[in-house]
């Protein structure tokens, strides 16, 4: 996690560092990332980096958690746009995620995250948990009360996570076009919705 020194920086400087980090982690996976590139792009002295973060892994995890926090706020906006229909909000979120991945840097950033997760040199359990958990978390409280109380609620969450992960990987591997993968995702979510509404 970042130090208090980093958290006390002016917002524009914090964002400049995070943008520089995203640029570097879009260029290469974590195990090949270079601090020198980040500090150069962020226009900070190299020594300052270690006043802000313990190491490059620390920055990587913080960047992802920061981005996932933004995504969670967006999801809450999607819920409002869909009259609190969590299934429609999931579809909207996935569609917007795919739209963002049309940008080459965003696409490569996502691929590099996946490479980091599955790279044997980064099998540190804490790092893996910090990377995976926020990315695929679906909050049960967004679902109707009947589903929250269901003995199958954990299964629902796991299924929704698997659908998102599978569709995203298929799109990143260029096994399906943007329209095809959005249609697939929406069909899977509709299937889950109808299945769980009948339990």
N, C-alpha and C positions, 0 to 999 in steps of 0.2 A: 504494500500500500504506500501511497505517497506520504512524504513527511509533512509535518505542519508547515514547514517553510514553503513547500510547493502550494499547499492549500491557501496560504496567505498571499500568494502572488496576485497581482491584478489579473482580472479575468482574461483580458486580451493576451497576456503573456502565457497563461496556462493553456489557452486555446492554441496559441502559436506552437507550443511544445507538443501538444497532442496532435496537431495537424502534421507536424514534422515526423512524429512517430508513426502516424498512419501512412504517410508517404513511404517511409522506410519499410514498414511491415507489409506494404503493398508490393514493394520491389522484390523482397525476399522473405522466406519464412523466418521465424524467430531465431533459429540456430545459425542463420547466416547474416542476421541484422548487425549493423555497425553503429555504435554510439556516436562516432565521429560524424556520420551523415546526419544524425538527428540534431546534434548540437549546432552543426553548421546551418542547417535549414531553419532551426529555431532561433538562430542568432544569439546563442548563449555560450558562455565559457564552459569548457568541458568539466571543470571542477564543480560548476553549479549543478550539473546533472546529478552528481552524487549527494548534493545537498537536498535534492528533490526525490530521488529514488534510490533504493538499495542497489539495484542492478537493472539490466535491460528487461529481464523477465518480469520484474516488478512493474515497470512501465507498461509492458505488453498487457498484463492482466488488468491494470488500472484502466488503460485505454478501452479494452473490451467492456469492462463493467460500466464505464462512463457511457459508451455507445449503447449498451443494452438498457441503461437507465433512460436514455432518450427514446429508445424504441418502446419501452413500457409506457411512457407518457403518450407517445403517438397511438399506442393501442387503446388507451383510455379515450382518446379523441375518436378513434374508429368506432368504439362502442357507442359514443354519443351520436355519431353519424348514422348508425344502424339501429337506433332506438334500443340499445342494450341487447341486441341479438349477437351473442358471442360467436356464433357460427359464421354469421355474415362479417363480423369484425375480423375473424381469423382469415377469411377469404380476402378481405381488403388489405390486411397486413401482408399476406403472402404476395398478392399482386404488386403491392408497392415495393416489397423487397426485391422481386424479380425485376421491376422497372429500374431500381437502383443498380442492379447488377449488369445493366446494359452499359454502364460506365466501366471501361476497362480496368481502371484502378480499383474500383469497388469490387469487381469480379475477382481480380487477382488477390486482393486483400482477403476475401472470403476463402479462396482456395488455399492461401498461405496459412490461415487459421486452421483449416482442416489438416494441412500437412504437419503443422506444429503439434496438433493433438495426437496424430498417429505416428510421429517420429520417435523412434526408440530412444534417442538421446535426451528426450524431454519426458521421461516416464515418471517424473516426480508427481506423486499422487495429489498433493495440494495444488500444483500448477494445473494438472488435468481437470480437477474438480472446479477450480476457478474459471477455467476456460469453457467447459461444457455446460455447467449448470445454468448460468444466466441465459445463454444463447437459446436454450430449448425450453425454458421454464414457461409453463402455462398455468396461470393462477386459477385454481378451482373456484375461488370466490366470484369469478365472472360468470359462472354457469348458474342456471336456475337452481333454486333451493332443493328441489326434488332430486336433482343429480348430485348436488353436494352431499346429500344424506344417503345416497345410494351406496351399497356395498361395492358397486362397480366403478366408483368415481376415480379411483387410482388407475384402473384399466383405461378409462376414457382419456385421462391425461396422457398416459403412456402411448395410446394409439394416436392421439393428435400430434404428439412429439415425433413419433415414427413417421407419420405422413409428411410432416414438414421437412424432416431430415432427408427422407428418401427422395422427395420431389426436388428439394434443393440440390442434392448431390447429382441427380439425373440431369438437371438443368446445367449445372456447372461442368459436368462431363460432356455436355453438348449432345446428350442422347435424345433430347426433345427440344422443340422450339419454345419460345416464350408463351405463345398462345396454347400450345399443347400442354405444357406443364401447368399453366394456370387452370386450364380446363380439368386436367387430371386431379389437381389439388381440390378444386371446388367439388368435383364428383365424389371424392373420398370423404370430404367434410360433410356433404349432404348424406352420404351413406351412414356415417357415424351418427349424425343428428337423428336420422330416422330410426336407426338401431337403438340408440339410447333412450329415445322418447317412447319406445315400445317396451322398455324394461319395467 
